[in-house]
Amino acid sequence: MRTIADLGDLRGKKVLLRSDLNVPLDKAGNITDDGRVRASVPTIKRLTEQGARVIVVAHLGRPKGEPDPQYSLRPVAQRLSELLGQPVAFATDTVGDSAHEVVAGLQDGDVAVLENLRFNKGETSKDDAERGAFADELASLADVFVSDGFGVVHRAQASVVDVAERLPQAAGGLVETEVGVLSRLTRPRRPYAVVLGGAKVSDKLGVIENLLKEADTLLIGGGMVFTFLAAQGYEVGKSLLEADQIDTVKGYLAEAENRGVDIVLPTDIVAADAFSADAHHEVVAADAIPADQMGLDIGPDSAEAFGAKIRESKTVFWNGPMGAFEMAPYAAGTKAVAEALVDATADGALTVVGGGDSAAAVRQLGFHDDQFTHISTGGGASLEYLEGKTLPGLAILED
């Protein structure tokens, strides 16, 4: 994989930098977790220190191929300016008059952010010609391309793949780091524990299948656990359930037993009569969830058991919260997992938090990035990497 060092002297050159700035915003447009913005800073600083003129491109949310003020990157550009300690110019379009004007005004070491790439249909188009035309316009703004948005390398999109076919290109420091850490999970020190949570089993079918060949222990929590409990014949009440995946999960349980992989499911659950912080809630046995209640977190006994498995491991990968952590009554399971990872890290284990909701959860619950070996910026990308899939945004850097 080519790196920034392979691009040679960048002084005076315009560098189109694909970053991942897809951060959560509240209803007032304030950033609630700036982890991805902070993760983009080292590569930007490296480029500006070399005298490059840096043109940052990224997306935010899921606008439908046209401008939508609620998805503007302007607040992200402002936060980036604060983190860099220098002005950051902002273009109000992607490849239009504003973008060309802003880029033309850059001096050596300057930084600009272009408006949300997904305001243009060409970014995510399935039509090669439409996507290629947008990539042509982006490429015309720059001399070289640096791919540093790990969270999008699993997407065959204009700013990820097509631009890289049109300009001299290299991986940025963040992509290098992500690939370096995740590759260590494919040859782990043992015991190797994987903690999986989040809402749906169907989101993680491929990674579960692959991890049954790699991991020693799978710890299952979050909304997806109720499909596992239902596969064992248990009542799950009003809990999130993917009934169409029950047979698949039964197959996973059988394969795990054959391979000697320990699948650990909760023995107790925090159940409530509504999806609300104010709802009546209680701890119940995992095999006895009342029919009129829903599970919203793993229970205290399960949290203790999960923590013990994590602390005895030498490699831990975690993707997905254990419950509805954004509501205080259902945050204890996720917090217990995070605390166990912190302890394992202190004992020398490789601990990787797999982006997305997991990264948001650890920060919201008061943990710091440096308490773990690595917090990935790419939830979906990290899962697909561990599935063994070819990620188009990485493959193009190796051509």
FIROKOL-684510 format. One record per atom (N, C-alpha, C, O, CB): x, y, z; residue in one letter. Coordinates in steps of 0.1 Angstrom, whole numbers, plus 5000, padded with zeros to 4 digits. Glycine has a CB too. Layout:
# residues N
XYZA ...
END
This chain:
# residues 399
500949885000M 500050005000M 500950125000M 501750145009M 499050005012M 500750214990R 501550334989R 501150435001R 500050445005R 501250404976R 502150505006T 501950595017T 502350735013T 502850755002T 502750555029T 502050835022I 502450975019I 503850995015I 504251075007I 502051065031I 504750915022A 506150925019A 506550895005A 507450944999A 506950825028A 505650804998D 505950774984D 505550884974D 505850874963D 505150644981D 504850984979L 504451094970L 505451194967L 505351284959L 503151164976L 506551184975G 507651284973G 507351424978G 506651434988G 507951294958G 508051524972D 507851654977D 506451714974D 506051714963D 508951754971D 505751754985L 504451804983L 504251954984L 503152004983L 503551734994L 505352024986R 505352164988R 504652234975R 505152214964R 506752224990R 503652314978G 502952374967G 501952294960G 501252344951G 503952434958G 501852164963K 500952074956K 499552074963K 499452094975K 501451934955K 498552064955K 497152054960K 496851914962K 496851824953K 496152124950K 496551884975V 496251744979V 494851724982V 494351794991V 497151704991V 494151644975L 492751614978L 492751504988L 493151384985L 491951564965L 492251535000L 492351445011L 490951395015L 490151465019L 493051505024L 490751265012R 489451205016R 489451165031R 490151065034R 489051075007R 488751235039S 488751215054S 487351155057S 486451155049S 489051335062S 487251105069D 485951055074D 485551155085D 486051145096D 485950905079D 484651245082L 484151345091L 482651325094L 481951425097L 484451485086L 482151205092N 480751175094N 480451165109N 480451055115N 480351045087N 480251275116V 480151275130V 478651295134V 477851355126V 480951395136V 478251255146P 476851275150P 476651415154P 477451485161P 476551185161P 475451475150L 475051605154L 473751605162L 472951515160L 474951695141L 473551695171D 472351705178D 471351785170D 471651835159D 472451765193D 470151805175K 469151875167K 469452025165K 468952085155K 467751875175K 470452075173A 470852215171A 472052225161A 472552335159A 471152285184A 472452105156G 473652105147G 474952105154G 475952125148G 473552225138G 474952075167N 476252065174N 476851925174N 476051825174N 476052105189N 478151915172I 478751785172I 478751715186I 479151785195I 480251795167I 478251595187T 478151525200T 479351435202T 479551395213T 476851455200T 480051395192D 481251315193D 482251345182D 481951315170D 480851155193D 483351415185D 484251465175D 485351375172D 486451415167D 484751605179D 485251245176G 486351145175G 486951135161G 488151135160G 485851015180G 486051135151R 486551115138R 487251245133R 488151235125R 485351085128R 486751365137V 487451485134V 488851485140V 489851515133V 486651615139V 488951455153R 490251445159R 491151345152R 492351365151R 490151415174R 490651235148A 491451125142A 491951175128A 492951125123A 490651005140A 491351275122S 491751325109S 492951425110S 493651445100S 490651385102S 493151475122V 494051585124V 495551555121V 496251625114V 493951635138V 496051435126P 497451405123P 497851405109P 498951455105P 497851275130P 497051345100T 497451345086T 497351485080T 498251515072T 496451245078T 496351565084I 496251695078I 497451775083I 498051845074I 494951765083I 497851765095K 499051835100K 500351795093K 501151875089K 499251825115K 500451665090R 501651615083R 501651675069R 502751715065R 501551455082R 500551685063L 500551745049L 500851895049L 501551945041L 499251715042L 500251965059T 500452115059T 501952145063T 502452235058T 499552175069T 502452065072E 503852085075E 504852055064E 505952105064E 504251995087E 504351985054Q 505151965042Q 504952065031Q 505452065020Q 504951825036Q 504052165035G 503752275025G 502752245015G 502552315005G 505052315018G 501952135017A 500852105008A 499652195010A 499552255021A 500451955010A 498852215000R 497652285000R 496552185001R 496252114992R 497452384987R 495952165013V 495152055016V 493652085014V 493052175019V 495352005031V 493051995005I 491552015002I 490851895008I 490951785003I 491352024986I 490251915019V 489551805026V 488151775021V 487351875020V 489451825042V 487851655017V 486551615012V 486051505021V 486751415026V 486551574997V 484751505024A 484051405033A 482551415031A 482051495023A 484451435048A 481851325037H 480451325037H 479951335052H 480651315061H 479851205030H 478651365053L 477951365066L 476551325064L 475751385056L 478051515072L 476151215071G 474751165070G 474451115057G 475251065049G 473851285074G 473151115054R 472551045042R 471651145034R 470551115032R 471850915045R 472251255030P 471451345021P 471151265008P 471851175004P 472151475018P 470151305001K 469651234989K 470251294976K 469451314967K 468151224989K 471551314976G 472151364963G 471951504960G 472151544949G 471651274952G 471451584970E 471251724967E 471551804981E 471451744991E 469851754962E 471751934980P 472052004992P 470951995002P 469752004999P 472352154989P 471351985015D 470351975026D 471152035038D 472051975044D 469951825029D 470652155042P 471352235053P 471652155066P 472652175072P 470552355057P 470852055069Q 471051985082Q 472251895081Q 472751845091Q 469751895085Q 472751865069Y 473951785067Y 475151855062Y 476051795057Y 473551675057Y 475151985064S 476252065060S 477552035069S 477452005080S 475952215061S 478652045062L 479952015069L 480452145076L 481552145081L 480951955059L 479752255075R 480252375080R 480652365095R 481752405099R 479252485079R 479852305104P 480252295118P 481452205120P 482252225129P 479152245127P 481652105111V 482752025112V 484052095108V 485052085114V 482651895103V 483952185098A 485052265093A 485452355105A 486652385107A 484752345081A 484552415112Q 484852495123Q 485552425134Q 486452475140Q 483552565129Q 485052305137R 485752225147R 487152185143R 488052185151R 484952095151R 487352155130L 488652115125L 489652235126L 490752215130L 488552075110L 489152355124S 489952475126S 490452495140S 491552525142S 489152605121S 489552465149E 489952475164E 490952365167E 491952395174E 488652455173E 490852245162L 491752145165L 493152165158L 494152125164L 491252005161L 493152225146L 494352245139L 495052375144L 496252385142L 494152255124L 494252465150G 494852595154G 495152685143G 496152765144G 496052565163G 494452675132Q 494652765121Q 493252775113Q 492352685115Q 495752705111Q 493152875105P 491852895098P 491652775088P 492652725082P 491853025090P 490452745086V 490052645076V 489052705067V 487952735071V 489552505083V 489352715054A 488452775045A 487252675042A 487552555043A 489152815031A 486152725039F 484952635036F 484352675023F 483952785021F 483952645048F 484152575015A 483452595002A 482052545004A 481752445010A 484152514990A 481152624998T 479652595000T 479152504990T 477952474990T 478952725000T 480052444981D 479652344972D 480752244971D 481852254978D 479252394958D 480552134963T 481552034962T 482552054950T 483752044952T 480951894960T 482052084939V 482952104927V 482552224919V 482852244907V 482951984918V 481752314925G 481152434918G 482052554919G 483252544922G 479852464923G 481452674917D 482252794917D 482952824931D 484052864931D 481352914914D 482252794942S 482752814955S 484052724957S 485052774962S 481752794966S 483952594954A 485052504955A 486252554948A 487352554953A 484652364951A 486052594935H 487152634927H 487752764932H 488952784932H 486752654912H 486952854937E 487452984943E 488252954955E 489353014957E 486253074946E 487752874964V 488452844977V 489752774974V 490752814980V 487552754986V 489752684965V 491052604962V 492052704955V 493252694959V 490752484952V 491552794947A 492452884940A 493152974950A 494253024948A 491752964930A 492453004961G 492953094971G 493953034982G 494453104990G 491853154979G 494152904981L 494952834991L 496452864988L 496952874977L 494752684990L 497152884999Q 498652904999Q 499252775005Q 498552695011Q 499053035007Q 500552765004D 501252645010D 500952635025D 501052735032D 502752655008D 500452515029G 500152495043G 498752525047G 498352505059G 501052575052G 497952575038D 496552605040D 495652485040D 496052385034D 496052715031D 494452495046V 493552385046V 492152445042V 491752545046V 493452315060V 491452365034A 490052395030A 489252275032A 489652155030A 489952455016A 487952285035V 486952185035V 485852215025V 485352325025V 486352165049V 485652115016L 484552135006L 483252085013L 483251995022L 484852054993L 482152125007E 480852085013E 480551935011E 481251875003E 479652165006E 479651885018N 479251745018N 479251675004N 478451714996N 477951725025N 480151585002L 480151514989L 478851454985L 478551444973L 481251404990L 478051404995R 476751344991R 475751444987R 474551404985R 476351265003R 476051574987F 475151664981F 475151654965F 474351714958F 475551814985F 476051574960N 476151544946N 475851404944N 476451314950N 477551584941N 474851374935K 474451234932K 475651144927K 475551024929K 473351234922K 476551204921G 477651124915G 478551054926G 479150954923G 478551214908G 478551104938E 479351044948E 478950894951E 479850814952E 479251124961E 477750874952T 477250734956T 476550664944T 476050554946T 476350734968T 476550724932S 475850664921S 476350524918S 477550494918S 476050754909S 475450434914K 475750304909K 476150304894K 476650204889K 474650204911K 475850414888D 476250434874D 477650474872D 478050584877D 475250534867D 478450394865D 479950424864D 480150564858D 481050634862D 480550314856D 479350594848A 479650724841A 479350844849A 480050934850A 478750724828A 478250834857E 477850944866E 478850964877E 479251074880E 476450924871E 479250844883R 480250854893R 481550894888R 482250974895R 480350714900R 481950854876G 483250894870G 483251034867G 484351104868G 483450804858G 482151094862A 482151234859A 482351324871A 483051424871A 480751274852A 481751284883F 481951354895F 483451344900F 484051434904F 481051304906F 483951224898A 485351194902A 486351284893A 487351334898A 485751054900A 485951304880D 486751384871D 486851524877D 487851594877D 486151384857D 485651574881E 485551714886E 486351734899E 487051834901E 484151754889E 486251634908L 487051634920L 488551634917L 489351704923L 486651524930L 488951544908A 490351524905A 490951654899A 492151684900A 490551404896A 490051724892S 490551854885S 491051954895S 491752054892S 489551904876S 490551944908L 490952044918L 492352024924L 492852114930L 489952034929L 492951904921A 494151864929A 495251804920A 495051774908A 493751774940A 496351794926D 497551724920D 497751584924D 498151494916D 498851804923D 497351554937V 497551414942V 496351384951V 495651484955V 498851404950V 496151264954F 495051214963F 495551134974F 496451044973F 494051134954F 495051164986V 495451084998V 494151035004V 493151105007V 496251175009V 494050905006S 492850835012S 493050815027S 493950735031S 492550705005S 492250885035D 492450875049D 491150855057D 491050865069D 493151005055D 490050825049G 488750805055G 488550655057G 487850595048G 487650865047G 489050595067F 488950445068F 487450405069F 487150295065F 489650395081F 486650485075G 485250455076G 484450435063G 483350395064G 484550555085G 485050475052V 484450455039V 485150365029V 484750355018V 484150595033V 486250305034V 487050225024V 486350105019V 486750035010V 488350185030V 485150065026H 484449955021H 483349995011H 482549915007H 483749885033H 483350125007R 482350174997R 483050204984R 484050274984R 481650305003R 482550154973A 483050184960A 482450314955A 481550314946A 482750074950A 482850434961Q 482250554958Q 483250654951Q 484450624951Q 481750624970Q 482750754945A 483650844936A 484850894944A 485950884938A 482850964931A 484650944956S 485751004963S 486650904970S 487750934976S 485251094974S 486250774969V 487050674976V 487850594966V 489050564968V 486150574984V 487250554955V 487850474945V 488150544931V 489250534926V 487050344942V 487150604926D 487250664912D 488350774912D 489050784902D 485950714908D 488350864922V 489450964922V 490750904923V 491750954917V 489151064934V 490950794930A 492250734932A 492750674918A 493950644917A 492150624942A 491850654909E 492250604896E 492650714887E 493250694876E 491050534889E 492450844891R 492750954883R 493851044887R 494351124880R 491451044882R 494351014899L 495451104905L 496551014911L 496250894915L 494951204915L 497751054912P 498750984920P 498150974934P 497651074939P 500151054920P 498250854940Q 497550844953Q 498350764963Q 499250694960Q 496150774950Q 497850774976A 498550704987A 497550704999A 496550774999A 499850784991A 497850615008A 497050605020A 497550705030A 498750735031A 497250465026A 496650765038G 497050855048G 497350785061G 497250655062G 495850955051G 497850855071G 498350795083G 497250715091G 497550615097G 498850895092G 496050765090L 494950695098L 494650565091L 494450465098L 493650785098L 494550565078V 494250435071V 495450335074V 495150215076V 494150455056V 496650385074E 497850295077E 497650235091E 497850115093E 499150375076E 497250325101T 497150275114T 496050175116T 496150065122T 496850395124T 494850205110E 493750115111E 494049975105E 493749875111E 492550175103E 494649975093V 494949845087V 496049775095V 495949645096V 495549865072V 496949845101G 498049785109G 497449715121G 497849605124G 499049885113G 496549785128V 495949725140V 495049615137V 495049505143V 495149835148V 494149635127L 493149525124L 493849405118L 493349295120L 492149575114L 494949415111S 495649305106S 496149215118S 496349095116S 496849345097S 496449275129R 496949205141R 495749115146R 496049015153R 497449295152R 494549155144L 493449065148L 493248945140L 492648845144L 492149145148L 493948935128T 493848815120T 494948715124T 494948605119T 494048855105T 495848755133R 496848665138R 497048695153R 498048745158R 498248685131R 495948675161P 495848725174P 496748645184P 496948525183P 494448725179P 497148715195R 497648645207R 496448595214R 495348655214R 498448745216R 496548475220R 495448405226R 495548405241R 496648405246R 495248265220R 494348405248P 492948385243P 492548515235P 492848625239P 492048355254P 491748485225Y 491148595217Y 489648605219Y 488948505216Y 491448575201Y 489148715225A 487748725228A 487148835219A 487748935216A 487548765243A 485948815214V 485248905205V 483948935212V 483148845216V 485048855191V 483649065214V 482449115220V 481549175210V 481949275203V 482649215232V 480349115207L 479449165197L 478149215203L 477549135211L 479249065186L 477749335200G 476449385204G 475749455193G 475949425181G 476549475216G 474949555196G 474249625186G 472849565184G 472549465190G 475049635173G 472149615174A 470749585173A 470449455166A 469649375171A 470049685165A 471149425155K 470749315146K 471849215144K 472949245141K 470249375133K 471449085144V 472248975140V 472548985125V 473748965121V 471648835143V 471549025117S 471749035103S 472849125099S 473449115088S 470449075096S 473149225107D 474249315104D 475649255105D 476649305100D 474149445113D 475649145112K 476949085116K 477148935112K 477948865117K 477249095131K 476248895102L 476248755098L 477648705093L 478248605097L 475248725087L 478248785084G 479548755078G 480648745088G 481448655088G 479848845067G 480648845097V 481748855107V 481648745117V 482648685122V 481748985114V 480448705121I 480248595131I 480748465124I 481448395131I 478748585135I 480348445112E 480748325105E 482248315104E 482848205106E 480148325091E 482948425101N 484448425100N 485048415114N 486048345115N 484948555093N 484448475124L 485048475137L 484948335144L 485748305153L 484448585146L 484048255140L 483948125145L 485148035142L 485447935148L 482648055140L 485848085131K 487148015127K 488348075134K 489448015134K 487248025112K 488148195140E 489348275145E 489348285160E 490448275167E 489348405139E 488148315166A 488148355180A 488048235190A 487648125186A 486948445183A 488448255202D 488248155212D 486948165219D 486348075224D 489448155222D 486548295221T 485348325228T 484548435221T 485148535216T 485648375243T 483248415220L 482348525215L 481348555226L 480648475231L 481548475202L 481348685230L 480448735240L 479348815233L 479648915226L 481248825250L 478148775234I 477048835227I 476048915236I 475548855246I 476248725219I 475849035232G 474949125240G 474149205230G 474049175218G 475749215250G 473649315235G 472849405227G 471549345222G 471149245226G 473649445215G 470849415213G 469649375207G 469749235200G 468749165200G 469049475198G 470949205195M 471049085187M 471048965196M 470748855191M 472349085179M 471248975209V 471248855218V 469948785218V 469848675221V 471748905232V 468848865216F 467548805218F 467148705207F 466348615209F 466448915218F 467848715195T 467648615185T 468448485189T 467948375186T 468148665171T 469548505196F 470348395201F 469448325212F 469448195213F 471648435207F 468848405221L 468048345232L 466848265226L 466448165231L 467648445242L 466248325216A 465048265210A 465448135203A 464748035202A 464448365199A 466748135197A 467248015191A 467347895201A 467447775197A 468548035184A 467447935214Q 467547825224Q 466147795230Q 466047715239Q 468547875235Q 465147855224G 463847825228G 463247915239G 462247875245G 463747685232G 463948025243Y 463548105254Y 462548215249Y 462548255238Y 464748175260Y 461648255258E 460748365256E 461548495257E 462348515266E 459648365267E 461348585247V 462148715247V 461148825248V 461548945247V 462948725234V 459848805250G 458948915253G 458849005241G 458748965229G 459248985265G 458849135244K 458849235233K 460149285228K 460349385222K 458049355238K 461249205232S 462549245228S 462749235213S 462049175206S 463549145235S 463749315209L 464149305194L 464449165190L 465249095196L 465349405191L 463849125179L 463948985175L 463948975160L 463049035154L 462848895181L 464948905154E 464848875140E 464548725138E 465448645138E 466248915133E 463248705137A 462748565137A 463348495125A 463548365125A 461248565136A 463548565114D 464048495102D 465548455103D 466048385094D 463848595090D 466148495114Q 467648455116Q 467748345126Q 468848305129Q 468448585120Q 466648295132I 466848195142I 467548075138I 468348015145I 465448165148I 467148025126D 467847905121D 469247925118D 470147835121D 467147855108D 469648045113T 471048075111T 471848075124T 472948025125T 471148215104T 471248135134V 471848145147V 471948005153V 473047975160V 471048235157V 470947915151K 471147775156K 472347715149K 473047635156K 469847695153K 472547745137G 473747685130G 475047735136G 475947665137G 473647725115G 475047865140Y 476247925146Y 476547855159Y 477647825162Y 476048075148Y 475447835167L 475647765180L 476247625178L 477047585186L 474347765188L 475747555168A 476147425166A 477647425161A 478447335165A 475247345156A 477947515152E 479347525147E 480347555158E 481447505158E 479447625135E 479847655167A 480747685178A 481047575186A 482247555191A 480147805186A 480047485189E 480247375198E 481247275191E 482147215197E 478947305200E 481047255178N 481947165170N 483447215170N 484347135171N 481447155156N 483547345169R 484947405169R 485547435182R 486747465183R 484847535161R 484747415193G 485247445206G 485347595209G 486147635218G 486647385208G 484547675202V 484447815205V 483447835215V 482347785214V 484147895192V 483747915225D 482847945236D 481948065233D 482448175233D 483647965249D 480648035230I 479748145228I 479048175242I 478348095247I 478648115217I 479348295247V 478848335260V 477648425258V 477748535253V 479948395269V 476448385263L 475248465263L 474948505277L 475348445287L 474048385257L 474148615278P 473748665292P 472948565299P 472148495293P 473048795290P 473148565312T 472248485321T 471148565327T 470148515332T 473148415331T 471348695327D 470348785332D 470248905323D 471148945316D 470648825347D 469048975324I 468749085314I 468049195322I 467249165331I 467849035303I 468349315319V 467549425324V 466349445314V 466549485303V 468449565325V 465149425319A 463949425311A 463149545316A 463049575328A 463149295312A 462449605306A 461549715309A 460249705302A 460149625292A 462249855305A 459249775306D 457949765300D 457749865288D 456649865282D 456849785310D 458749945286A 458750035274A 460150085271A 461050075280A 457850165277A 460450125259F 461750175255F 461850325260F 461750415252F 461950165240F 462150335273S 462250465279S 463050455292S 463050355299S 460750515282S 463750565294A 464550575307A 463650575319A 464050535330A 465450695307A 462450625317D 461550635328D 460650515331D 459850505340D 460650755326D 460750415322A 459950295323A 460250215335A 461450215339A 460050215310A 459350135340H 459650045350H 460549935345H 460349875334H 458349975356H 461649905352H 462649805347H 463049725359H 463049765370H 463849875340H 463549595356E 463949505366E 464949405359E 464949385347E 462749435372E 465749345368V 466649235363V 465849105364V 465349065374V 467949235372V 465849035352V 465248905351V 466148805346V 467148835339V 463948915343V 465848675348A 466748565342A 466548575327A 465448605321A 466248425347A 467648545320A 467648555305A 466648455299A 466148475288A 469048535300A 466348345306D 465448245301D 464048265306D 463148175305D 465948105304D 463748385312A 462448415318A 462048555316A 461548625326A 462448375332A 462248615304I 461848755302I 460348755301I 459748685292I 462548805289I 459648835309P 458148845308P 457648875294P 458348955287P 457648945318P 456548825290A 456048835277A 455748985274A 455749025262A 454848755275A 455449065284D 455049205282D 456249305284D 456049425285D 453949245291D 457449245285Q 458649335287Q 459649315276Q 459549215268Q 459249305300Q 460549415275M 461649405265M 462949415272M 463149495281M 461449515254M 463949335267G 465349345272G 466049465266G 466049485254G 466049215269G 466649545275L 467349665271L 468849675276L 469549775273L 466649785276L 469249575283D 470749565287D 470949425292D 470049355296D 471049675297D 472249385292I 472649265299I 472549295314I 472749415318I 474049215295I 472349195322G 472249215337G 473549215344G 474549195337G 471349105342G 473549245357P 474749255364P 475649125365P 476849135364P 474449305378P 474949015366D 475748885367D 476448865353D 477548825353D 474848765370D 475748895342S 476248875329S 477448975327S 478448945321S 475148905318S 477249095331A 478349195330A 479549155337A 480649175332A 477849335335A 479449095349E 480549045356E 481248925349E 482448915348E 480149005371E 480448835343A 480948725336A 481648765323A 482748715320A 479848625333A 481048865316F 481648915304F 483048975307F 484048955301F 480749015297F 483049055318G 484249125322G 485349025326G 486549055322G 483949215334G 485048915332A 486048815336A 486648755323A 487848735323A 485448705345A 485848725313K 486348665301K 487248765294K 488248725288K 485148625292K 486848895294I 487648995287I 489049015294I 490049015287I 486949125286I 489049015307R 490249045315R 491248925313R 492448955315R 489949065329R 490748805310E 491748695309E 492248675295E 493048585292E 491048565314E 491848765286S 492148755272S 493348845268S 493648945275S 490948795263S 494148805258K 495248875253K 494948965241K 495649055238K 496348775250K 493848935234T 493349005223T 491849025224T 491148925227T 493748945209T 491349145223V 489849165224V 489449265213V 489949375211V 489549225238V 488449225206F 487749315196F 486349325201F 485649235204F 487849255181F 485849455201W 484549485205W 483749565195W 484249675191W 484549555219W 482649525191N 481749605182N 480349595186N 479749485186N 481949555167N 479749705190G 478349705194G 478149715209G 478649635216G 477649585188G 477349805213P 477049825228P 476149705233P 475549635225P 476249955230P 476149685246M 475449575252M 473949605255M 473249515258M 476149545266M 473649735254G 472249775256G 472049915251G 472849975244G 471849765271G 470849975255A 470550105251A 471250205260A 470650275268A 468950125252A 472550215258F 473450285267F 473150435268F 473550495277F 474950265262F 472450485258E 472150635258E 471150665269E 470950785272E 471650675244E 470550565275M 469650585286M 470250525298M 470650405298M 468250525283M 470450605309A 471250565320A 470850435326A 471750355330A 471150675331A 469550395328P 469250265334P 469750145326P 469750035331P 467750255335P 470150165313Y 470550055305Y 471950065300Y 472350015289Y 469550045293Y 472750145307A 474150165303A 475150085310A 476350075306A 474550315305A 474750015321A 475749945330A 476449835323A 477649815325A 475049885342A 475849755314G 476449645307G 477549695298G 478649645298G 475449565299G 477249805290T 478249855281T 479449915289T 480549905285T 477649965272T 479149985300K 480150035308K 481049935314K 482249945315K 479550125320K 480449825318A 481249705324A 482249645314A 483349615317A 480349605329A 481749635301V 482649585291V 483749685288V 484949645287V 481749565277V 483449815288A 484549915285A 485549905297A 486749915294A 483950055284A 485049895309E 485949885321E 486949765320E 488049775323E 485249885334E 486349655315A 487149535314A 488149545303A 489249495305A 486249415311A 487849615292L 488749635281L 489949725286L 491049705283L 488149705269L 489549825294V 490649915300V 491549835308V 492749855308V 489950035308V 491049745317D 491949665325D 492749575317D 493949555320D 491049585335D 492149515306A 492949425298A 494049495291A 495149445289A 492049355288A 493749625287T 494749705280T 495949725290T 497149715286T 494149835275T 495649765302A 496649785312A 497549665315A 498649675318A 496049835325A 496949545312D 497649425314D 498449375302D 498949265301D 496749315319D 498449465291G 499149435279G 498449365268G 499049325258G 500249345283G 497149355269A 496349295258A 496149395247A 496149515249A 494949255264A 495949345235L 495549425224L 494049445224L 493349345223L 496049365210L 493549565226T 492149595227T 491649685216T 492249795215T 491749645241T 490749645208V 490249725197V 488749755198V 487949655199V 490649655183V 488349875198V 486949915198V 486549945184V 487150035178V 486650035208V 485549865179G 485249875165G 484349985160G 483449955152G 484749745161G 484650105163G 484050215157G 482550225160G 481950155168G 484250215143G 481850315152G 480350335153G 479850355167G 480450445174G 479750205148G 478750285171D 478150315183D 479050275195D 478950335206D 476850235184D 479950175193S 480850135204S 481750255208S 481950285219S 481650015200S 482350325197A 483250435200A 482450545207A 482950615216A 483850485187A 481250575202A 480450685208A 480050645222A 480050735231A 479050705200A 479850515225A 479450475238A 480550495248A 480350555259A 479050325238A 481850455245V 482950465254V 483150615258V 483550645269V 484150395249V 483050705248R 483250845250R 482150905259R 482350985268R 483450925237R 480950865255Q 479750915263Q 479850875277Q 479350945286Q 478450875256Q 480350755280L 480450705293L 481650745301L 481850705312L 480350545293L 482450835295G 483550895302G 484950835300G 485850875308G 483250895316G 485050745291F 486350685289F 487150765278F 486550845271F 486250535284F 488450745278H 489350825269H 489950725259H 490150605262H 490450895277H 490150775247D 490650695236D 491950625240D 492150505236D 490950785224D 492850685248D 494150625251D 494050515262D 495050465266D 495050735256D 492850485267Q 492650375276Q 492550245269Q 492450135275Q 491450405285Q 492450245256F 492350135247F 493450125237F 494050235234F 490950125240F 493850015232T 494950015222T 494550095210T 495350175205T 495249865218T 493250075206H 492850145194H 491350155193H 490650065196H 493350075181H 490850275190I 489350295187I 489250315172I 489750425167I 488750405195I 488650225165S 488550235150S 487550345147S 486550375154S 488150105144S 487850415136T 486850515131T 485850455121T 484950515117T 487650625123T 486050325118G 485150265108G 484450135114G 485050025114G 485850225096G 483150155118G 482450035123G 482249935112G 482649815113G 481150075129G 481549975101G 481249875090G 482549835083G 482649715080G 480349945080G 483449925081A 484749885075A 485549785083A 486049695077A 485550015072A 485549805096S 486349715104S 485749575104S 486449475104S 486449765119S 484349565104L 483649435104L 483949365091L 484249245090L 482149455106L 483849445080E 484149385067E 485549335065E 485849235059E 483749475055E 486449415071Y 487849375071Y 488049235078Y 488749155073Y 488749485077Y 487449225089L 487549105097L 486748985091L 487048875094L 487049125111L 485849015082E 485148915074E 486048855064E 485748755058E 483848965068E 487148925061G 488048885050G 487648935037G 488148895026G 488048735050G 486649035036K 486249085024K 487349185018K 488149235025K 484949165025K 487249195004T 488149294997T 487449424999T 486349444994T 488349254983T 488149525004L 487549655006L 488049744994L 489249764993L 487949725020L 487149794986P 487549864973P 488549974976P 489450004968P 486349904966P 488250054987G 489050174990G 490550134994G 491350224993G 488450255000G 490750014999L 492049965002L 492749904989L 493849924987L 492049875014L 491949824982A 492449754971A 492949854960A 494049824954A 491349674964A 492349964959I 492750064948I 494150124952I 494950164944I 491750174947I 494450124965L 495750174970L 496850074968L 498050114969L 495650214984L 496549954965E 497549854963E 497849824948E 498749744945E 497149724970E 497049884939D 497149854925D 498549904920D 498849894908D 496049914917D 
END
